[in-house]
């Protein structure tokens, strides 16, 4: 690990410009929309662009071809994460659909070795093609990181060595049958919205940090904004009622313990319904990043 503390580094915004995982073209343009709304300037951040090719309006691929496009993008996200760290920045992914998580966590692992994962998301994203009701690959990234899925996806995330018992989920409330079977193995610390309501978000974050730092070199923090209640974040691919309120998430992120162990952050799944959403989404994403990284902004 580098001698300079990662907590003293400026922010790199890495744009995961992809919608193939959710099959939502608006997810593909979401990172650029956040930049156009002024996110980088507000954070004083350097931008590393990771566009996807081909774009969704250019082709109608088969499932196999779609997966290949996604895998290629994952490799590019991973390379951008590594490059940003080598350039002296703290990596922050903005997306885009959640396939970015594979490149994000694999990139962190390439630099820092074994890390835990904190997964703040409505969905566990533990599906494989065999268990997914929709077949959409944005529901599969954590499964890939934990070594279940297709050979090509596993190859894309191979640097990640995170084990099930080093993963903590917060705010889950939409779990598919195959994901539930996996969670019922009891190795992943899954704190559902029912848990959050009973015990409080503060307790959930504290437990998540303990899980993700047990026998690791730190952790990567994933925040899918669909974990928020649609009242606060209606502009996501798959909104689900009954989520965390933005004010509470911001408050508790500001108090997150062992923040020095966080090696990277991603804020994903902004999926605009129209350009009218961009300013509000920029404000929301800015609040999340500044709450998670108060020493860097």
C-alpha positions as CSV (number, residue, x, y, z in Angstrom):
1,X,0.0,0.0,0.0
2,X,1.2,3.5,-0.7
3,X,2.9,5.5,2.0
4,X,0.7,8.5,1.5
5,X,-2.7,8.1,3.3
6,X,-5.5,7.6,0.8
7,X,-7.6,9.9,3.0
8,X,-5.4,12.8,2.1
9,X,-5.8,12.4,-1.7
10,X,-8.1,14.4,-3.9
11,X,-11.1,12.7,-5.5
12,X,-11.1,11.1,-8.9
13,X,-14.6,10.8,-10.4
14,X,-14.7,7.7,-12.6
15,X,-17.7,7.7,-15.0
16,X,-19.1,4.2,-15.6
17,X,-21.1,5.1,-18.7
18,X,-23.1,2.0,-19.2
19,X,-26.7,0.9,-19.3
20,X,-26.4,-2.6,-20.8
21,X,-26.6,-4.2,-17.4
22,X,-30.0,-2.7,-16.6
23,X,-31.1,-2.4,-20.2
24,X,-31.9,1.3,-19.5
25,X,-30.4,3.7,-22.1
26,X,-30.8,6.6,-19.6
27,X,-28.3,4.9,-17.2
28,X,-25.7,5.1,-20.0
29,X,-26.0,8.9,-20.1
30,X,-26.4,9.4,-16.4
31,X,-22.7,10.0,-15.5
32,X,-22.3,12.7,-18.2
33,X,-25.5,14.3,-16.9
34,X,-24.1,14.5,-13.4
35,X,-20.9,16.1,-14.8
36,X,-23.0,18.6,-16.9
37,X,-24.8,19.5,-13.7
38,X,-21.5,20.4,-12.1
39,X,-20.6,17.5,-9.9
40,X,-16.9,17.4,-10.6
41,X,-16.5,21.2,-10.0
42,X,-18.4,21.0,-6.7
43,X,-16.1,18.2,-5.5
44,X,-12.9,19.7,-7.0
45,X,-12.5,16.3,-8.6
46,X,-10.5,15.0,-11.6
47,X,-12.6,13.1,-14.1
48,X,-11.7,9.8,-15.6
49,X,-14.2,8.9,-18.4
50,X,-15.1,5.3,-19.0
51,X,-17.6,5.3,-21.9
52,X,-19.1,2.1,-23.2
53,X,-18.8,0.9,-26.8
54,X,-21.1,0.2,-28.6
55,X,-23.7,2.5,-27.2
56,X,-27.2,1.2,-26.6
57,X,-28.6,3.1,-29.6
58,X,-26.1,1.6,-32.0
59,X,-26.9,-2.1,-31.8
60,X,-29.3,-4.9,-30.6
61,X,-27.0,-7.6,-29.4
62,X,-27.7,-11.1,-28.2
63,X,-27.4,-12.0,-24.5
64,X,-23.9,-13.3,-25.1
65,X,-22.9,-10.2,-27.0
66,X,-24.3,-8.0,-24.3
67,X,-22.3,-9.8,-21.7
68,X,-19.2,-9.4,-23.8
69,X,-19.8,-5.6,-24.0
70,X,-20.3,-5.5,-20.2
71,X,-17.2,-7.5,-19.5
72,X,-15.1,-5.2,-21.8
73,X,-16.4,-2.2,-19.9
74,X,-15.7,-3.9,-16.5
75,X,-12.0,-4.2,-17.6
76,X,-11.9,-0.5,-18.5
77,X,-13.5,0.5,-15.2
78,X,-11.0,-1.7,-13.3
79,X,-8.1,-0.1,-15.2
80,X,-9.4,3.4,-14.5
81,X,-9.7,2.7,-10.8
82,X,-6.1,1.4,-10.7
83,X,-4.8,4.4,-12.8
84,X,-6.6,6.9,-10.5
85,X,-5.0,5.4,-7.4
86,X,-1.6,5.3,-9.0
87,X,-2.1,9.0,-10.0
88,X,-2.6,9.9,-6.4
89,X,-6.4,10.1,-6.3
90,X,-9.2,8.6,-4.2
91,X,-11.5,6.7,-6.6
92,X,-15.2,7.4,-6.7
93,X,-17.3,5.7,-9.3
94,X,-20.4,7.4,-10.6
95,X,-22.8,5.4,-12.7
96,X,-24.6,4.1,-14.6
97,X,-25.8,0.6,-14.0
98,X,-24.4,-1.5,-11.2
99,X,-22.1,-3.7,-13.4
100,X,-19.6,-1.1,-12.5
101,X,-19.2,-2.8,-9.1
102,X,-17.2,-5.6,-10.6
103,X,-14.5,-3.3,-12.1
104,X,-14.6,-1.1,-9.0
105,X,-14.0,-3.8,-6.4
106,X,-11.6,-5.7,-8.6
107,X,-9.6,-2.5,-9.3
108,X,-9.3,-1.8,-5.5
109,X,-8.2,-5.3,-4.9
110,X,-5.5,-5.0,-7.6
111,X,-3.9,-2.2,-5.6
112,X,-4.8,-3.0,-2.0
113,X,-5.2,-6.8,-1.8
114,X,-7.9,-8.4,0.2
115,X,-10.7,-6.0,1.0
116,X,-14.2,-6.3,2.5
117,X,-17.3,-5.0,0.8
118,X,-20.1,-2.8,2.2
119,X,-23.1,-3.0,-0.1
120,X,-25.8,-0.4,0.6
121,X,-28.5,-1.4,-1.9
122,X,-32.1,-2.4,-2.2
123,X,-31.0,-5.5,-4.0
124,X,-28.4,-8.1,-3.1
125,X,-27.2,-8.4,-6.7
126,X,-26.4,-12.1,-6.0
127,X,-28.1,-13.5,-9.1
128,X,-26.6,-15.6,-11.8
129,X,-28.1,-16.2,-15.2
130,X,-29.6,-19.4,-13.8
131,X,-31.4,-17.6,-10.9
132,X,-32.2,-14.2,-12.4
133,X,-35.9,-13.6,-13.1
134,X,-35.0,-10.8,-15.6
135,X,-31.6,-11.9,-17.0
136,X,-30.3,-8.4,-16.4
137,X,-26.7,-8.4,-15.6
138,X,-26.8,-5.4,-13.2
139,X,-28.4,-7.9,-10.8
140,X,-25.3,-10.1,-10.8
141,X,-22.2,-8.1,-9.9
142,X,-21.8,-9.1,-6.2
143,X,-22.3,-12.8,-7.2
144,X,-19.5,-12.3,-9.7
145,X,-17.2,-10.8,-7.0
146,X,-18.0,-13.7,-4.8
147,X,-17.1,-16.2,-7.5
148,X,-20.4,-17.4,-8.9
149,X,-21.5,-16.7,-12.5
150,X,-20.3,-17.1,-16.0
151,X,-16.6,-17.7,-16.8
152,X,-16.2,-14.4,-18.6
153,X,-17.7,-12.4,-15.7
154,X,-15.6,-14.3,-13.2
155,X,-12.5,-13.5,-15.2
156,X,-13.3,-9.8,-15.2
157,X,-13.6,-9.8,-11.4
158,X,-10.8,-12.3,-10.6
159,X,-8.6,-9.9,-8.6
160,X,-11.3,-9.6,-6.0
161,X,-10.7,-12.1,-3.2
162,X,-13.5,-11.0,-0.9
163,X,-15.2,-13.9,0.9
164,X,-18.9,-14.1,1.8
165,X,-18.2,-13.4,5.5
166,X,-16.4,-10.2,4.6
167,X,-19.5,-8.7,2.9
168,X,-22.1,-6.6,4.7
169,X,-25.4,-5.5,3.1
170,X,-27.5,-2.6,4.4
171,X,-31.1,-1.7,3.3
172,X,-32.0,-4.8,1.2
173,X,-35.7,-5.2,0.7
174,X,-36.1,-6.8,-2.8
175,X,-34.6,-10.3,-2.7
176,X,-35.1,-12.9,-5.5
177,X,-35.5,-16.6,-4.6
178,X,-32.0,-17.7,-5.7
179,X,-30.5,-14.8,-3.8
180,X,-32.5,-15.7,-0.7
181,X,-31.1,-19.3,-0.9
182,X,-27.6,-17.9,-0.9
183,X,-28.3,-15.5,2.0
184,X,-29.8,-18.3,4.0
185,X,-26.4,-20.0,4.0
186,X,-25.7,-17.5,6.7
187,X,-22.3,-16.3,5.7
188,X,-23.1,-12.8,4.3
189,X,-24.1,-10.2,6.9
190,X,-27.4,-9.1,5.3
191,X,-29.1,-6.3,7.2
192,X,-32.5,-5.8,5.6
193,X,-34.7,-2.7,5.9
194,X,-36.5,-4.6,8.6
195,X,-33.2,-4.8,10.5
196,X,-32.5,-1.1,9.9
197,X,-36.0,-0.1,11.2
198,X,-35.6,-2.3,14.3
199,X,-31.9,-1.4,15.1
200,X,-31.3,1.9,13.4
201,X,-29.0,2.8,10.5
202,X,-26.2,3.8,12.8
203,X,-26.0,0.3,14.2
204,X,-26.2,-1.3,10.7
205,X,-23.3,0.9,9.5
206,X,-21.2,0.1,12.6
207,X,-21.8,-3.7,12.1
208,X,-21.1,-3.4,8.4
209,X,-17.7,-1.8,9.0
210,X,-16.8,-4.5,11.6
211,X,-17.7,-7.2,9.1
212,X,-15.9,-5.6,6.2
213,X,-12.7,-4.9,8.1
214,X,-12.4,-8.4,9.7
215,X,-9.1,-9.9,8.4
216,X,-9.0,-7.5,5.5
217,X,-6.9,-4.5,4.4
218,X,-9.9,-2.2,4.4
219,X,-13.1,-2.1,2.4
220,X,-14.8,-0.7,-0.7
221,X,-18.2,1.1,-0.2
222,X,-20.9,0.6,-2.7
223,X,-24.1,2.7,-2.6
224,X,-26.8,2.1,-5.1
225,X,-29.1,5.0,-4.8
226,X,-32.2,2.8,-5.1
227,X,-31.6,1.9,-1.4
228,X,-33.2,5.3,-0.8
229,X,-36.9,5.7,-0.6
230,X,-38.4,6.8,-4.0
231,X,-39.6,9.9,-2.3
232,X,-36.0,11.0,-2.2
233,X,-34.6,9.1,-5.2
234,X,-37.3,8.4,-7.8
235,X,-34.8,8.5,-10.7
236,X,-33.5,4.9,-10.4
237,X,-33.9,1.8,-12.6
238,X,-35.8,-0.2,-10.1
239,X,-37.4,1.9,-7.3
240,X,-38.8,0.1,-4.3
241,X,-40.9,1.7,-1.6
242,X,-39.9,1.7,2.0
243,X,-36.3,2.6,1.7
244,X,-33.8,4.7,3.7
245,X,-34.4,8.4,3.8
246,X,-31.7,10.6,2.4
247,X,-31.4,12.8,5.4
248,X,-30.7,9.7,7.6
249,X,-28.2,8.2,5.2
250,X,-26.3,11.4,5.1
251,X,-26.3,11.8,8.8
252,X,-25.0,8.3,9.5
253,X,-22.4,8.3,6.7
254,X,-20.9,11.4,8.4
255,X,-20.5,9.3,11.6
256,X,-19.2,6.2,9.9
257,X,-16.4,4.6,12.0
258,X,-13.1,3.4,10.7
259,X,-13.4,5.7,7.7
260,X,-9.6,5.4,7.2
261,X,-10.2,1.8,6.1
262,X,-12.4,2.8,3.1
263,X,-10.3,2.6,0.0
264,X,-12.9,3.6,-2.6
265,X,-16.6,4.6,-3.1
266,X,-19.2,4.1,-5.8
267,X,-22.6,5.7,-6.2
268,X,-24.5,4.0,-8.9
269,X,-27.8,3.5,-10.7
270,X,-28.8,7.1,-11.4
271,X,-31.3,6.5,-14.2
272,X,-32.8,9.8,-15.2
273,X,-36.4,9.9,-16.4
274,X,-35.7,13.3,-18.1
275,X,-33.1,16.0,-18.0
276,X,-35.3,17.7,-15.3
277,X,-33.8,15.1,-12.8
278,X,-30.2,16.0,-13.3
279,X,-29.8,18.9,-10.9
280,X,-31.6,17.1,-8.1
281,X,-29.6,13.9,-8.7
282,X,-26.4,15.9,-8.8
283,X,-27.3,17.4,-5.4
284,X,-28.2,14.0,-4.0
285,X,-24.9,12.4,-5.2
286,X,-22.9,15.3,-4.0
287,X,-24.4,15.0,-0.6
288,X,-23.6,11.3,-0.4
289,X,-20.0,11.7,-1.5
290,X,-19.3,14.6,0.8
291,X,-20.9,12.7,3.8
292,X,-18.8,9.6,3.0
293,X,-15.6,11.6,2.4
294,X,-15.7,14.7,4.6
295,X,-12.0,15.0,4.7
296,X,-11.6,15.1,1.0
297,X,-14.0,17.9,0.0
